[in-house]
Amino acid sequence: MKRWAEIERLAEISHTAWAKAKRKQGFHHPDECPNKACAGKIHPTFFGKYCKKCHDGLCSYSELSEDYKSLDRAITKAVILAHPRSENHGKYITIDEGTTE
């Protein structure tokens, strides 16, 4: 359970940093879009775009859909496993339990 909590914490930190970088590039959540045609719409695709600078993942980690959280966890685990000093280097960490195999 401790490992799962750490992955979740790191995924949230990673998401926050990503969102900050995207906002610096001029991206925004559809509800914040200056193009009012985008506001409030739910796009049917996972990485759906409304205007060229809309991204529905630009919200707090707690507001993310489970699909986006799962993506953030997977990226976090890949970075941990790729690090040569990681105790889990080269191992597989399951998404559901946070255990190594």
PyMOL commands that set and color helices and strands:
alter all, ss='L'
color gray80, all
select helices_A, chain A and resi 2-24+30-32+61-63+66-82
alter helices_A, ss='H'
color red, helices_A
deselect
rebuild
show_as cartoon
